[in-house]
Amino acid sequence: MNPSGTIGDLLHYKGQNAWSITPEATVFEAISLMAQKNVGALLVTEGDKLVGIISERDYTRKVALKGKSSKETAVREILSGQVVHVNPAHTVEECMRLMTDRRIRHLPVLAEGKIVGVVSIGDLVNWIISAQDHTIRQLQTYISGYPTG
């Protein structure tokens, strides 16, 4: 596992699930799906086209804090439409920097305009920790001359 691996490598390792919802769905439906799938954001799609993203943060700031009803508010009313996305060739390091600079927690991954996955900041951190652990084990083996168990 390479600390500077690509997002394609990460998706191969974690899987390419990308949960989505339509702009016409209610925010309640979106929050329910997030809870069911144990994710913090959903892609908002029309057909195969990515039109936005909705996160738990969008819900709390744009619905709950404004006293709106999640059962009466459509996803299209609160989605983040300026979606930052990457492709499978981007490195984990590039995405970590992008997410930190833009203060976002989820990145859709597109290949030739098609959605191929989503990565979260947690996915990137897990990748880096696993890669560092692998490197440490290799160094221990090299220094000791014996495999570690």
Residue, then its C-alpha position, 0 to 999 in steps of 0.5 A: m500500500n503506497p501512501s501516495g496511492t491514487i484514488g483509483d487504488l483507494l476505490h479498488y480497496k474500499g469499494q465503489n459504492a456511491w449512494s445518490i438521491t434525486p433533487e426532487a426527493t425530500v431532505f427527510e428521505a435523504i437523511s433517512l438514506m444517509a442513516q440507512k447506508n451509514v454515510g455522511a453525504l449523498l450525491v444528487t443526480e439526475g439520471d447519470k448526471l451529477v448535479g450536486i451533493i447533500s451532506e449532514r452539514d447541509y441539513t443542519r445548517k440549511v434546514a434544522l437551524k432555519g426551522k424548516s421541515s425536512k419532510e417538506t423541503a426538497v433536496r434541490e433547495i439545499l444541495s451544494g451545487q458547486v461540486v468539487h470532484v476528482n478522477p481516479a488518477h488523483t493521488v490521496e495526498e492531492c485529495m487530502r490537500l483539496m479537502t483541507d483547503r476547501r473544507i469539505r468532507h466528501l469528494p465524488v470521483l468521476a471518470e469520463g464524466k461518469i460517477v465511479g465512487v465517493v471518497s471521504i476524509g475518513d477514507l483518506v485518513n484510513w488509507i494513509i494510516s494503513a500505508q504508514d503501518h505497512t511501511i513501518r512493518q517493512l522497515q522493521t523486517y529490513i532492520s531485524g532481518y526477520p518478518t514481524g508478526 
